[in-house]
Amino acid sequence: MEVCYQLPVLPLDRPVPKHVLSRRGAISFSSSSSLFGAPDPRQLSQRRGAISYDSSDQTALYIRMLGDVRVRSQVGFEPEGRDSYPYLCIDFRTLHCDSAGPVSGRRLRRLLSFQRYLHSSRLLRGTPHLNPLHILDEDYTGQAKCMLEKVGMWNFDIFLFDRLTNGNSLVTLTFHLLNQYGLLELFQLDMMKLWRFLVMVQEDYHSLNPYHNAVHAADVTQAMYCYMREPKLAKSLTSCDLLLGLLAAATHDLDHPGVNQPFLIKTNHYLAKLYRNSSVLENHHWRSAVGLLRETGLFSHLPAEDGLQMERQLGSLILATDISRQNEYLGKFRTHLDQDDLCLSSAAHRHFILQMALKCADICNPCRPWELSKQWSEKVTEEFFHQGDIEKKHKLEVSPLCDSQSNSMENIQIGFMTYVVEPLFAEWGRFSDTRLSQTMLGHLGLNKASWGGLLQQEQGSSTEDLETVYKCVSVCFVCPCCHFELNHFGSAICLQSTDAKEPLAASELSPTVEV
């Protein structure tokens, strides 16, 4: 074989000289007689970046990145897919397991995420103008860039963007927004630490979840950006507010298990015990985000007290997304608006508005255009019904709206819009009476009417009065996420057990333990 001493590109299945192989780091070698002869096309399609090399004695060297070797050596490991179901192939007893195996699935995903980080770091090293789209396939780069130019549009299609970025919508979008605001320079953030942090955040979302996955986090981050661009906020928010708002949106559902808090409580899950049945998921999302911040050292260059303050404020934002506290936040918001005493020059008031903005961004799906809103409705209903199937399988009480036999997507959406979304966005419209608020409320009304029409068809009703159709929905709406009963004015009645204890204070949890 002729030896070539200049190989700027190493495509798949190209003969590689020995002197090149000897210089490559983090590569394992193995000889196998099964690789003799012409490779089977199916084998080539499964090798994902492997390179085969035939030497003069007809022995074959099969090489691959060390991370892939470790991952593939784990028995039973299968890569996740965005369209799969959570818990479908997982034994229910794993929910009660106190100790993980020798290598957890999360650690395996971490290996893959770190491999992607190494790849991106090579591409970004020495680049004068940082462009997060270097990791994209060349055919998609232009289209993704074009979409990012319109990232502030309310009809931004996050599903299309996720496809164009090959499933990296959260990393690409968040990095772009942070870079666009100039926050990397302002806070002197190490670009490699930030990139690694975002990759690890994205990988810690469960792609098996139909709804609570990285695409949802990217959608919430984009909505949060739209809200922070509103005139009242744009002229008042500080750079610290902007950084916290984007990071909170990106991490607000981190490591979500695809089931709700009541499910964790009634199955005696360790998270419910750890957080004493109070804001279980939200506390876990926050602590997981803090764990990644410390693991990557993103804020390690800041004074210790400043870093702790950032973590506390991040937690305050994420904990505000607990829908069981809807009445608390909505009542406070309404009182401020009635008294007209919101002063955005106050750090406390700005933080409260960020909390309300994140709450709106978290449940803004019904306010999107119909073609986007309907997709989100299908995904969240699929996740609810799958939880109901698990509960039936294990003889547990089925959570409200999680029974596919007694509920439909139409009545779930009408109830959610009427008793949760409308009261919140009506108050947000009072606070920020802009074109965006009018657009969101307009979409909300149209989408509700569309679901009413579908429900009308489903019931075979001939009446043209949608209010009659809406009466088919329960007078009170029991939110499946928290078992809270909400009436039209946003007031809540707790339907959970009253024996829940007070949540753990931040000081009671070890700051060095990632939970």
Buried (B, 14 or more C-beta within 10 A) or exposed (E): EEEEEEEEEEEEEEBBBEEBBEEEEEBEEEEEEEBEEEBEEEEEEEBEEBBBBBEEEEEBBBBBBBBBBBBEEBEEEEEBEBEBBBBEEEEEEEBEEEEEEEBEBBEBBBBBBBBBBBBBEEEBEEEEEBBBBEBBEEEBBEBBBEBBEEBBEBEBBBBBBBBBBEBBBBBBBBBBBBBEBEBBEEBEBBBBBBBBBBBBBBBBBBBBBBBBBBBBBBBBBBBBBBBBEBEBBEEBBEEBBBBBBBBBBBBBBBBBBBBBBBBBBBBEBEBBEBBBBBBBBBBBBBBBBBBBBBBBEBBEEBEEEEBBBBBEBBBBBBBBBBBBBBBEBBBEBBEBBEEEEBEBEEEEBBBBBBBBBBBBBBBBBBBBBBEBBBBBBBBBBBBBBBBBBBBBEEEBEBBBBBBBEEBBBBBBBBBBBBBBBBBBBBBBBEBBEBEBBEBBBEBBBEBBEBBBBBBBEBBEBEEEEBEEBBEBBEEEBBBBBBBBBBBEEBBBEEBBEEEBEEBEEBEEBEEEEEB
